[in-house]
């Protein structure tokens, strides 16, 4: 769990990390180098959930590399499915990572939404739904490793 208090916003008690896969953890269906250890390092504090439409059909390999099992969203209403997943976990306990248009509602629903810039681009809708924008997935993980940075970004 990650606990922090953001002046002007209040306390956050994050128990779940919900992340998109393609464009966020992977590019063109290939896991970004160096992520296996970084994601594993979060598992002692957060329950990690991956949501994917499996655009490139390579999710089984990514699951194996990360020793996690992604939840596949069904074609159609993908954004709603992702937001509903966050709600069912208890949105107030979730940090969500994403960059595609189907991630916007998930980021907005979560207690903390982080938009991750990607080689695949960032949907403007998702950028506007996020609390924080970071240049890459490693910067997003760094925020979770050093949550005072979150406080510094979001304090009012």
WOLINQUI-V146856 format. One line per field, one symbol per residue. ss: DSSP state (2 for helix, 1 for strand, 0 for the rest). phi: phi as a letter, one per 40 degrees, with the letter a starting at -180 (. if undefined). psi: psi as a letter, one per 30 degrees, with the letter a starting at -180 (. if undefined). Layout:
# WOLINQUI-V146856
ss=???
phi=???
psi=???
This chain:
# WOLINQUI-V146856
ss=011111000111110111110100011001100022222222000011111100000022222222000011000002222222222220222111110022222222200111110000000222222001110022222222200222222200
phi=.bbabbdgbhcbbcbbbbbcbcgbcbbfgbdcdgcdcccdccccbbcbbbbacfdcgbcdccdcccfbbcccccdgfcdcccccdcccchdcbbbbbaacdcbdccccccdbbbcbcaccgbcddcdccccbbbcacccccddccbccccdccbcb
psi=kkklkjkfeakkjkfkkkkldkfeflkhgkkkkffeeeeefffffkkkkkkkfhefggeeeeeeefhljlkkklkkheeeeeeeeeeefiefgkkkklflegfeeeeeelejkkkjklfflkkeeeefflekklfleeeeeeeefiffeeeeefk.
